[in-house]
Amino acid sequence: MSGRKRGQADDTYDTGCLGMTVTPGTPGTTPAPPVDINELVRLRAERPEAIAEAAARRTRRPLLNDSGRLMIVAADHPARGALGVGGNRMAMANRADLLERLVLALGRPGVDGVLATADILDDLLLLGALDGKVVMGSMNRGGLQGARFELDDRFTGHRAEDIERLGFDAGKLLLRIDYDDPGSLTTMESTARAIDDMAARRLPLFVEPFISSRTTEGKVRNDLSAEAVTKSIAIASGLGGSSAYTWLKVPVCDNPDDMSEVMAASTLPAVLLGGEVGDDQDGAYEKWRGALQLPTVRGLVVGRSLLYPADGDVAAAVDTAVGLL
């Protein structure tokens, strides 16, 4: 959020541009702050330059917090047509609801920032929710979920020059490698060039690699075995002309006990991703807890499992994840 104003009560946050105020409250009772969609649309229609103005005046901060850790909430799924959460295929389709959940999550203590595409980050800029937060732009969203070309993941989101121009703090890309799909090679090459472009600007880039394949029904499946995750890390670490600004965004593999050996494949700093929402959220927390103790793992980037928890309590889910750090 934009921080407390002088003289403002300790438990309220002013989001600035559209006058939203969030009261964190206590887990189980915290409502999502209402988003005035009419006002957002009016501002976009009548003053589109307000987005650039909000970006220019945004208060920035270092990438890592004082403890050297990072807690990021992710919301770049919709731009790839991935709107489902658990059994609800359209859970992320309501933009006002998503924004309310994001603003609530960003207001929780210990949340460092957000990962999203331009449309969502522009909304959050207008809401004043990004001051003092790490802002990560999502770069390749062309691999639409379920498409025949899903693994030819074109860079249809933020470019390196956009992230630099807007004063954002980092970028993120998805790299899924299917040894049987030529589209993966196109994505690999584009990934290498994006790494070069970001490194030239001294901007961190979080690479999310997987070894993937298609099921008999044609659905893309990520292999979370220790061998596959290790290979994906090794491949991603070697892309581009410099790894100085490259981070990894990796899953916890099928057997969490293998993570120590898996993460030994690279010296690049890494964050853990959340993955699909499951019924065993407590089990997911425990998997993250163990992997967060490894020397290269510096934090979490989690989306749907925190924004759409099974019990509906976003604040409690976020607070629990923050506590793992």
Buried (B, 14 or more C-beta within 10 A) or exposed (E): BBBEEEEEEEEBBBBBBBEBEBEBEEBEEBEBBEBBEEBBEEBBEEEEEBBBEBBEBBEBBEBBBEEEBBBBBBBBBBBBBBBBBBEEEEBBEEBBBBBBBBBBBBBBEBBBBBBBBBEBBBBBBBBBBBBBBBBBBBBBBBBBEEBEEBBBBBBBBBBBEBBBEBEBBBBBBBBBBBEEBEBBEBBBEBBBBBBBBBBEEEBBBBBBBBBBBBEEEEEBEBBBBBEBBBBBBEBBBEBBEEBEBBBBBBBBBEEBEBBEEBBEBBEBBBBBBBBEBEEEBEEBBBBBBBBBEBEBBBBBBBBBBBBBBBEEBBBBBBBBBBEBB
